[in-house]
Amino acid sequence: MGSVLMPIFESLTGDVESAWRSVCVVPAVVAFVTGIAVWHISDDCPKGNYSDLKIRGLFSSTMTVQSSFTRACWNWNTWILFIQYAACFGVELTMNNAAALYFRDEFGQSNEAARSIAAIFGWLNLFARGLGGFASDACMYNYGMKGRIWIQTILLLLEGGMVFVFMHTTTLGGSIAALVVFSLFVQACEGTSYGIV
């Protein structure tokens, strides 16, 4: 969104500094409106809202939110998944914040060009997370839950390897190619995390 809106806001304000600050309002408004729509339109689960299920006697769990949360916190699998997800989503957040600066400083790109190149990392979200989820489901079908864990582990290792490839690439074209493959593994690993949950 920033790659599309930033030039528009830059021409409206005439200043890069105020343009990037102003453009941040647009995603916040979109997220707020989407949140309100989801609150009013969606259901709590595939069978409907929990309050309706309780009234109809279809939701018999006596577990409270606090006891469920406590139970999850004491399960060591929760913390392993927490670390694994931090290794993929944390990398995504870091790359989203630092990639444009890297391409500007390392390869002398203009701000606009650096932002456009860096946006490739985020654009892979359109299919790579789904690809990771598909791979997780395929491994679950063939090998059970261990298959899901193995595919996530493999993707985490490939992601880590691509960090080093990206870091040592010295040409702009090679760096963009490494960024694409690196992003593919990062987003696919996030998809496998959703598969595990």
C-alpha positions, -999 to +999 in steps of 0.1 A: +000+000+000+028+024+008+045+018-026+013+029-043+002+057-020+036+072-011+041+090-044+006+104-043+010+117-008+045+130-017+030+151-045+001+163-023+023+174+006+055+183-014+076+168+014+089+132+018+090+135+055+054+145+060+042+122+032+055+090+048+039+101+081+006+108+065+005+076+044+006+056+076-030+068+085-045+050+055-037+014+066-048+023+101-082+035+089-086+005+066-077-019+095-101-001+118-130-003+093-122-039+086-122-047+123-156-032+128-169-051+097-155-084+110-170-079+144-204-074+130-204-099+101-183-129+111-190-159+134-169-171+163-164-205+148-177-226+118-207-237+138-218-201+148-213-178+177-204-192+211-232-175+228-258-190+204-242-224+208-244-222+246-281-213+244-288-242+221-268-266+244-242-274+216-213-259+235-207-279+267-172-268+276-169-256+312-133-244+306-129-206+311-107-184+290-083-180+319-080-217+325-076-224+288-048-197+286-031-210+316-032-246+303-017-234+270+011-215+288+022-246+307+024-267+275+060-266+263+048-271+227+032-236+229+066-221+236+084-241+208+058-228+183+062-193+198+099-194+190+094-209+156+068-183+146+090-155+159+118-169+137+096-165+106+072-136+114+099-117+132+121-119+102+093-106+080+087-076+103+124-069+102+127-071+065+096-050+059+112-023+080+148-025+068+148-038+032+142-004+015+170+012+035+193-017+026+186-013-012+191+025-009+223+024+011+239-007-004+230-003-041+224+035-043+188+032-053+164+061-050+139+060-022+111+051-047+131+023-064+143+009-030+107+009-017+095-009-048+122-035-046+116-040-009+078-044-015+085-076-034+091-092+000+056-084+011+039-092-022+049-128-019+024-130+010-002-133-018+006-169-024+036-181-004+017-184+029-009-205+012+018-226-004+032-232+031-002-242+044-007-265+014+027-282+020+018-285+057-015-302+048+001-325+023+027-336+049-001-340+075-019-363+051+011-385+045+030-384+078+006-370+105+015-341+128+052-350+125+050-342+088+038-307+097+066-302+121+092-315+096+081-292+068+082-262+091+117-272+103+129-276+067+115-243+057+131-226+088+164-241+078+160-229+042+150-195+054+181-193+076+203-204+047+188-177+024+196-150+050+233-158+044+229-159+006+210-126+006+236-111+030+266-121+007+250-111-026+269-082-041+248-074-073+214-057-074+199-084-096+213-112-075+201-095-044+166-092-058+166-128-068+178-139-033+151-116-018+124-134-037+136-169-027+142-157+009+107-142+011+092-174-003+107-195+025+097-169+052+061-166+041+057-204+035+071-210+070+044-187+084+018-208+065+031-240+081+028-223+115-009-217+108-012-254+097+002-265+130-022-243+150 
